[in-house]
């Protein structure tokens, strides 16, 4: 202890000695108390947040769990299990106590029956279901495709205790989409709850949490679909065609959502939803193929291209895609003198692009979208319908050097290969079904280097019709109707089916067509197509009155 010796004198001037401690030592007990108090407060300041983090982390996890549960509850009633059964032969099913039995196929599968093929579907109407083309029509080399009528497609809905028979209303192999409709004989079928789609313009982002609802390994035969969750791993991905795929699909060029959500065999055609329970993708490429797992699953993004195809399919119509009419290959310039893009190696004759592009031009943009490879060009053009115009930016060579130009080009129709289902085709005119030229895949070789875009093509002729009586046959090209050229109407460079109907629908009597038959060795000729006998009787009766 420190002390001070202080000497002073009393009144008698005698020296007096005393010891005085410093003031801070005199208050040492108070100082010690304050020190302990401050130390305690510091410890509490550190300890309390650590303890507070424990219930906070749990609350965050429970909030996340609640979001997942609510999203699934909002959407799971809109997702159904699909089972495809053979009409003939013997089908394996599970009997009592898990014993496998077999027997003849009954008219309707029993609840425990295991389907021959299976997948998932998403309700888009009270009796309409969206799924993948390959789920209901199989792979290109699937032998079961050849016996379409011998297979029945059923769905199972949660809460309904029987399989429901469905028919394919429309199917498009290029988008890998198909729409089923509950058969009219299923009068007791419950009304399906259509799923809610996310905004087509709302971009899906990497890292976004998503939930996959599906029918893995046909386990959802009771209608209760299974759920898995993960994140969006990437966007605008492309997948290569498998050895079984011969049909060219848009997914081979991009537009797929990649996710790490677990997608087992059978989840194709299922819903990929966000945390709001809105559908952002239709699962199409599963993560389990041929008995082993791969690290990624894919879904078709529900973007504007998807919505355009869906709008046609739900009405039973054909999905149509644009065709530019060029043969492309990648063009990368190492020295940077020209921008990379898609090199035009040749242009099909008699298409609008032929008046704008030449062999050797490099296409760099379509509608402002940057191109780097032929797949980018296929996606950009495939997004649009025939008859629409796209803005093409390209680099062409001139005597003064490379020059960048931008021109609008009207599109023809892309010929889709594969098995299409169309239950609401364009109505025939006097027995002639008219479409864009080169619309039929069988005509591709016939029109390989020339696509007469100023003409329309007859794809089918009804027997015993006025068109058949006039000698019109499938493959016939129509250039004029009633003396009017089919190209140039309504400002269109190409002939369009709507132009043809505009000209002929107002004519009640015989109509003259300027045509060229596929078997003809000469040029175009004029034929007259009369009216059907019943229509002529009605006209004569009206004239008599």
C-alpha angles and dihedrals in degrees: 000000000000119000136173125229109221122188122195137154129249127221090280089053091245114145117252124194124203137162122231124189119220115265094246089056091051088057096041094122091055091047091050090052093050091049092053091047093052092047091051092050091050091052091049091049090056098038100045097060090048090053091043091054092065098066090036093058091046091050091051091050092048091049089052090048090051091052091052093048093048093047091052092046091052094051111027094083088062095056120080138185118246122210126182116201133186115244094214136039126033126312126204118233137164118260130195119317091014095293114153113234135170134206144151116303112264121215091260124027117249119241093255095048116121111225122232089230128013143184143142136276138195124220113239097166140010090277102011127096128189120212142144121294091230092054095062101026101033131222123319092257096038107126090210088069090072093062100052098154091051092065128073125202119215135176132208119215123198111258095018114105102213143050114264120218115234137187128212105252096182137348133188119192096194094061092031089231131133135174123215125199125204107248117258091238090065093086093156094053114128119243109261121230108235115229120243115243124216117242107286090222093051107103119229109226134208111262094028113140113243136178125215119211118193153124105267115194089350089287091137093070087127089061094251104123122210126240134215130171141204140127137288102266096188143337137228092027124163130211128207120242114261123232088260095054118088097156116092109236129191089235088070087069101041142271098120128131112226116210137175091215107124110262114183129187108293099035093099108120093029130126127266105199137183127230090275090061092249121139114245099167146011111232110237113154111052126214094228115063129163092356101307136086128245122198099249142052125196139211133191106247115241092231131138092284091053092047092051091053092044092052090057096043096050087058093046093249130137118263108234127202132197124251123204095189102228133120107228139192133175118276119196118173111205098196093054093235090126130026118255116255144122117315117220107223095177141350125222112245122250097021125117091248089062089068092052109031132051133192108277096036117127116220110212103169140019115194088343093306113132116237126208104158140020089260090062089054092048091052094046093051094039090060090067133068126237113273092034122112127232128198109239122196114195143161116237130185119245133173087259092053136265114343129193115223136176123207138164115242126191116225131231124207123283114229107236117211124205135051111324125186116203119170096170106046125170109285115259121245110226089331097313119115107207127196142154113297117268088022092130115072090218088064094056095093091043091055098031099132101018127051110182097212090174088067137062125224130229106227099179139008122205113229118252091016128133089252091055090047089054091056097252113151136179111289094033114143119220116204102166137020123196090351095304125116113239093217119073097034115134090003093297119145092204134052112260129191089238089058091053093050090048090059102041104034092071092054116089099177132052115320125208117224129193104219146162118210119217090234093050118109092195133060132272122324136189122246132174120228114203130199129269117270093247092049091048091052090052091050092049090049091050091049091050092055 
